[in-house]
């Protein structure tokens, strides 16, 4: 078994930051965002939603199957919500449903083509919720073996559909990282070094985030390659600031009509600390809930534009601040680019 550095060097030599698309070769320098319809220049990102969902199936990794829903029904129900997002000015949506939790590449391609939205999907595994959504091999394979799977989706496309992931989605439980969660973080780090894909990690509390950042540093990955998903769940503002100062992106998702005031407060707090350039905002909305009649209640993707941005302006944020939050920060956060930590220590 090759050691970590040999594994990374071998994989980078094979993949680099290059995606083979048809007869052409496209590098991340030329096209640094990867959508389900292919690479785009970062200046086309427009207003972006960094964390949303089209469909999710919470039955568990061992039972999740596309036989459990009708993709035509899902398409019909979700389409008007995406069209509404497009109508209010959203240009890009990052779809954060991972494998074994309802990721459906064919459905995402259909919806992107029908709406004109840039939709971005992911690779990686979700280790939160006490590992309910992890496949059996995630417990037995090494970090290198898991990384090889995820790098393969970048190199070869997902499920033979010709679609490449635009970021890595993982998740860990709160508090001290479990053995399998720590392994997932290492696998994500090694995948990042081989692909340049950003790591978005479902992480409820600051203790787990700081441990994740330490693992990434051991693997040679800079904190700027990491998004703290659900940072609004951490009550300690100092911990959020500490993570941001280590380079992490602080994502306040969960924006909804009833949470607008709270999320405005969170954003203003980060601005007051001089950390607005490390903040991402999104709804964590949708989604067609497999197993519920007609997918249950679908939460729309327009509150950020129709209510949240006006509230931010009322609180004193400028148009420049708004552009920073909704365009510039997502563009920088998800650019396909290796963020290497120069002074890394050897991981276990």
N, C-alpha and C positions, 0 to 999 in steps of 0.2 A: 504494500500500500504506500503510495507516494505521500510525503509530508505536505503540510499546508502550503508552504511557499512554492514547492515544486508543482503542486496541483494548480495553484493560481497562475503560475508562469506558463504551464502547459496549456491551460484553458484560454488565457489571453492570447497566446500565440495562435490558437486555432480560431477563436471567435473575434478577439479584439473588440472594437466598438463598431463592427461592420455588420449590417444586415443584408443578406443576399435576397434581393427582390426581383424575381423574373430573371432577365438577362443582365440587369444592372447591379452595381454595388453602391450602396448609399452609406456614407459615414455619418457619425453623430455630429461632426463639425458642420456638415451641410444641412442635416435634418435632425434636430435634437429633441423631438418629441415623437413617440411612436403611438399611433392610434390603431384601431381595429381595421382601418382602411389603408394603413401604411404610414410612413414617416411624413411629418410636416415640419416646416420651419417654425421655430419658436415664436416668431413675431405674428404667427397666425392664431395663437392660442386665444386671444380675446379675453372676455370675462369668463373665468373658469370656476367650476365647482369641484374642489379637490376630493370630496368624499360623498358619493351617492351610491344608491343601489337600484337596479332594475328588477331583480328577482332574488329571492332567498328561500332556501329550504332548510329548516332547522331540525329535521328529523334525525340527523346524525350521519357521519361519514359512511357508516356501513350500510345505510339504507337509502341514501340520497340517490336519485335516479331521474333522468329526463322522462322516463315513463310516468312519472307522478304528476305531470302537468301537460297541458296542450299549448305548445309554443304559439300557435295562431291566436289563441285566446289571450295569452300574455301580450303578444304584439298589439292586438286591438285595444287592450286596456291601457297599456303603457304609452302608446303612440301619442295621444293628445296631451299627456303631461310633458313629454319631451318637446312637442311642438310649442306648447305654452312657454317652456323655458327658452326655446329659440326666439319666440316672439318678443319676450321681454329683454332680450339682449345677451343671453348666455350663448357662448360659442363652443365651449369644451366641457365635457363631463367625464370625470374619472370614476369608473365603475369599480367598486371595491369589494365585490363578492368574490371570494376565492374559490378554488377548486374544492370539491367535497362539501360545499355549502350553497351550490346553485349557479356557479359560473357557467354561462351558456354562450359560447363564442358565436354560433350561428345566429342566435337571437340578437346579439349586440350588433353584428354586421348588418342585419336587416334594418334595425332601428336607425343606425347611423346613415345608411343609404336613404332611408325614407325621410329623415329630418334635416340632413345637412349638418348635424352636430358632429364635432370631433369627439368620439367616444374612445376612452382608453381603458384597457383591461389589464389584468395582473397575472403574475406567477407567484408561487409561494404557498405556504400552508398556515392555517389559523389555529394557534394553540391555546387560545383563551377558552372560557367556558368549560374548564376542567377537561380539556382535550377531547371533547365530544366530536369535534369536526376534523380530527386527524385520522388519516388512513393508517391501517395496521403497520405498514412498512415505515412510517415515521418514527416508530418506537424502536425499531431494530436496525435501521440504517444509520450510518455515520453522517456527520455534518457534510463531509465531502460528497457522499452518495446523494444526499438530498439536494445539495447544490448542483450536482451533475444533472439531476432531473430538471431543475428550474432553468439552468443555463441551456439545456436542450430545447426548452420551449422558446427561448430567445433565438437560438441558432436555427432551429428547424421549423418553428411555428408550433402553435398549440393544436393538438389533436388532428393534425393533418389539414387544418382549415386555412393555412396560409396567413394566420394572424399571429402577430408577435406581441408579447406583453409590453406595457409601457412603464411598469413599476413592479416592485415586489410587495405583496401584502402578506403580513404575518400578524400574529397576535399572541399575547402572553397574559397570564393571570396576574392579579395584583400582588404586591409584596415581593419577597425574595424569589428569584427565578427558579423554577423547578428544573430538573435535569433536562427534560425534553424541551422546555421553553428555551433554555440556554443554548441547546443544540440548534434549535430553529434560528435563533439570532446569529449564531456562527455561520450556519448555512446561508442565511440572507447576506451576511457580510461577504462571504466568499463569492456569492452570486453577483453582488454589486461590483466587486473588484474585477470580475471577468466580463461584465456587461455594461456597467455604468448606470444600471437601473437603481432608482431611489427606493429606499425601504420605508414603507408606511406600516407602522405597528400599532395595532389595537392595544392600548395600554391605559388602564384606568388610573394608576397612581404614580406619583413621582418616584417612589422607592424603586419600582420596577424599571422605570425609564432610566434612572441613573445607572442601574446595573446593566441595562442594555447598552448604554453609551460606553460603559467600561469594556464590555465584551467587544463592541465594534472597534474601540481603540486598540485592544489587544490584537485584533485581526488586521489592523492597519487601515481602518476606515474612519474618515473624518465624520464628526457629528453632523455636518451639513448634508450628509447623505441620508439622514434619518428624520422621519416625521412622527411626532408624538400624537397619535390619533386619540381623540376624546380627552384632550388636556383640560377641558372645562370641568372634568370630574374631580380634578385635584384641587382641594380647598386651599392649599398652601401656595400663595402667589410667589413666595421666594423660591420654591422648588421649580415652578414654571420658569422663572427668570434664570435660575441656575442652569437648567437644561438648555435654554436659549443661548446663554453665554458660552455653553460648550458646543454651540453650533446647531443644535436641533431646531427643526421647524415645529412650532407650537400650534397645533390645529384645534380651533374651537369649532367643532361641528355640533350637530343637534339644533341648529337654528330653526325655530318654528315661531308662529305668531305669539305664543305664550312665553317664549324665552328671549325675545328680542332685547328687552331692557337688560337682562342679565348678560347677554353676549356683548352688547354695547359696552357695558361696564368692563368686561374682560379685555376687550380690544383697547379701550381708553387707558386701562391700567398698563398694558404693554407699551402703548405709545408714551405714556408718562415716564416709563423706565428706559426709553430710547430703543425699544426692541420691536417696533412695528414691522421692521424688515424681516422678522423671523416668524410672522404670524400667517396662518392660513385660516379661512373661514368657509364653512359649508353647512349643508342641512343634515347630512346622514339620513336622507329621506328616501321615498319610494314606499314600499316596494311590493311587487306581486308576491304574496306570502303563500307559498306552496302548501296545500293542505286546507286552506280556508276557502269558502265559496267565493268564486270570482276573484280570488287573490286577496280578499279582505279589504281593509281601508287603505287606500294609497295616499300617502302624504306628498304634496306637490313640491316642485323644484323652483318655485318662483319667489318665495318669501325673502330671500336674500336681496333681490332687486326691488321688489315692491314695498317692503317694509323695513328691512334691516339697513340698507344703504341710506334711505331718508333719515332714519333714526341716528345713524352715525354722523351724518351731516349736521343734524340738529344739535348733536353733542359737541360739535366743534371740529370734526375731521374735515379736511379740505378735499377738493377733487383729486389733488395729487396723492393724498393719503388713501383715498378710495381706490385709485388706480394701482397703488402699491399693493394693497390687500388682494384685489380681485384679478389683477392681470400680471403684474411684475413678480409678485411672490410665487404664485403657482408656476409661472414660466421658469423661474430659477430653480424651484424645488424639484420639478420633474424633468428637467433637462437631462438627457441621457449622457452622462459624463462621470467618469470615475473621480470620486473625491477621496483622495488618499491621505492618510495621516502619516506624516513623514517619520515621526518618532514613535513607532509602534513597538509594543512588547509582544513576545511570542505567546500565543494563546495555547490553551491546553487541548 
